[in-house]
Amino acid sequence: MSSHWGSDLISVVLKGILKNRETGEIGELQTVSMVGRSAECQILMSDPRVSRRHAMIRKQDGGFYLFDLGSFNGSYLNGARVTAARKLESGDLLNFADHEYLFTQEETDDMPKEVADIGDSTIALIRHTPVVILVSDIKGFTSLSEKLPSDELAQIIGGWYGDCEQILTGRGATVDKFIGDCVLAYWTEVSPHTQKAALLATRDLSKACEKIYETRTSVFESAGAGFAAGVAVHVGKVAYGGMIQREFTLVGDPVNLTFRLESMTRKLDRSILVSGDFVNEWPEARQFCEKCGTYDVKGRNQKVEVLAVTSYPDD
């Protein structure tokens, strides 16, 4: 990430608008907007055909993305059922149990107050700080998508999206983004409290996968497939922040290392891995882990100590 951002880069902010085609009601999308009939949802529908947490619209990667959350009746984009995250474009039609919405994306010159107050010196919004990073990725997703009917896949992956969002935010993490069948999240403080929360989140994510499998055992068995996700946790200093489109994200080698670490769950046949840096920051964590050795990691000169999580602290 550059150490200086020119003021011209922050002059445009993206705004997402959703218009109810039936009522004409217009609402501005938030960074995360939940769709459903639960009172917690920002886009609320009192319709029994709509699930309590039906869908989610997230602002990430320079745009707005639609995720179905495993709803029974599905979420539709321009007439097609959503089976994975889909980026929205102006003019798109979203349908939830016959409730149709028009999505538009606008550019505005309205800058966040904290940016406007500091003029050209936008570097104030970039923080170089230690964080706890978590990456989770569904194992064998390509094979799974080939074996399962699209409607079943939509409910399974959608349910996983919803579980990840609930579990991670419930443990105090910020979900940075979903990337297909993968989620990146972080805690902006490194402390025994947040590292314990991260370990418990890995447990909760594993249990969520087990529950998804148990609720659709016959579907998975008929396809000769399982359902599990690898999880990796690391601690490192990253560039954290961002002014463009009011988005915040992580940049730096620790993020790349966490993704590499997650990919090693397949090589080592372990579901949850943490780095040596994670346990060095919180030595108590070693009692919940088993050493797997030190390994070369692409892009790094030094070997990385890798540990597998075998138990968890009290909740």
Secondary structure, DSSP 8 states (H G I E B T S, - for coil): --S---GGGGS-EEEEEEEETTT--EEE--SEEEEESSTT-SEE---TTS-TT-EEEEEETTEEEEEE-S-SS-EEETTEE--S-EE--TT-EEEETTEEEEEEEEEE----HHHHTTTT-GGGGEEEEEEEEEEEEETTHHHHHHHS-HHHHHHHHHHHHHHHHHHHHHTT-EEEEEETTEEEEEES--SHHHHHHHHHHHHHHHHHHHHHHHHTHHHHHHTT----EEEEEEEEEEEEE--GGG--EEESHHHHHHHHHHHHHHHTT-SEEEEHHHHHHSGGGGGGEEEEEEE--TT-SS-EEEEEE------
